[in-house]
């Protein structure tokens, strides 16, 4: 069974075209989300921002660093 993934694509006026190669078998079920362009902002950036807004509420608490059980060694922020 194939995992659910998100692929970038665009509509060329005739067909939906994937923006990067990906092997699909004939009959593979797909879901298509139409992403409107936000003013001055790429569509995928707007979609990501909307997802974060849905995931975290305005009253979301700040989590202290001492709650981290296993730090990410590649994280450069802080």
N, C-alpha and C positions, 0 to 999 in steps of 0.2 A: 504494500500500500504506500502510495506517495504521500509525503508530508505536505501540508498546506504551506505554500510560499507566496510571496508577493513579487511580481516581476513588473518592471517599468515597461510601458508600451505607449503607443500613440496611434491615432486614427489618421491614415494618409488620404482620406477622402473616399476610399473604396473599401479598405480592409483595416482591421486592427493589426498592427505590426509590433512585435516585441522589440525592445531597444537593445537587447543583448541575446545572443543565441541561447536557446534552451530546448532540449529534446522533449517533444510531446508526442505521445501515441495518438493515433486517430481515435476520436470518441472520448478523449480525456475531458471530464467535466471541468468547466471554468466558471468563475464568477467575475463579472466586470463591474468596476466602480468608476463612474465618471467623476473626474476631479476638476472642478472649475478653477480657472486661473484667478488668483487673488491679485489685487492691484499692486504691481511692483514686486510681487513675490512668486517664486516658482510654485507650481501646483503641488509638488510633492512636499515641499516645506510647509505649505498650508495644511495639507492632510496630516502631516506629523504633528503640527501644533494642535490641530483639532483632536487628535488622538490623546495627546497629553492632557488637554483640558478636560476631556471626558474621564481620564483615569484618575486625576487628582482634583479634589475639591478645594474651594477657597479656604476651608478650615483645616486643610491638611497640616498635621503637626510637622515641625522640624525634627528630624531624627538625629540624635547625638552620635558622634563617631564611635563612642564606646559600644554601640549596638552592633558594629560590624564584627562578624565572626571570622571571616576570612578576607583580608584586604586583597584587592586586585593589584598585583605588582606592576601592571602596565598603566595604571591610572596616573596621569600627570597633574591633575588638578589638586585642589585642596584648600 
